[in-house]
Amino acid sequence: MKTRVLLLFALLYCPPSFAASEDAPLSQTVIGGPSQYLVDAADAIRVGDAERAIRLSLLGLEDAPSFNERIGALTNLCAAYQLAEQYELAIARCSDAIALDPRWQAYHNRARAYLHLHLLDDAARDIAAGFQLFPDSKLLAKAQAALQQMRHSPQPRPSKVTVTDT
């Protein structure tokens, strides 16, 4: 449970107008409000309601009038898809966010999805890219530690199941 809670906080990257990050190098004052869909989606992610988070993030993406809201919606989707264990979709949404504006948080989120899929080289590249943008990130350091642990621990072997007619 602790890992899942930590992952949720790590995945909740949104621009400072949506959610504050303990790891954020700067904070901003935002005039006007973020999309209510995105605020509600972030809350759904925090409580572990993946289905609601996906639905609200998609609505927020459709309704995102600003550049930062669009990035926030894509990042919410990345987090929500990870929560739903749909890692390929999470990677796609993080990639969309990175294409718009490469931010360390999106690299971190995508690296975590890669780790879940055991794509360790891809995760390592994203962690390195994130560190280039924010070398003091504690979240990236935790992802890097998880990557190193995965590289040095034996991978579980798939079990064989035999079905027989009786």
Protein Blocks (a to p, Z undefined) as FASTA:
>chain_A
ZZmmmmmmmmmgccfkloccfklmbdcddedjddfklmmmmmmmmnopaklmmmmmmmmm
mmmmbfklmmmmmmmmmmmmmmnopaklmmmmmmmmmmmoccfklmmmmmmmmmmnopak
lmmmmmmmmmmmmmmlmklmmmmmmmmmmmmpccddddddddddZZ
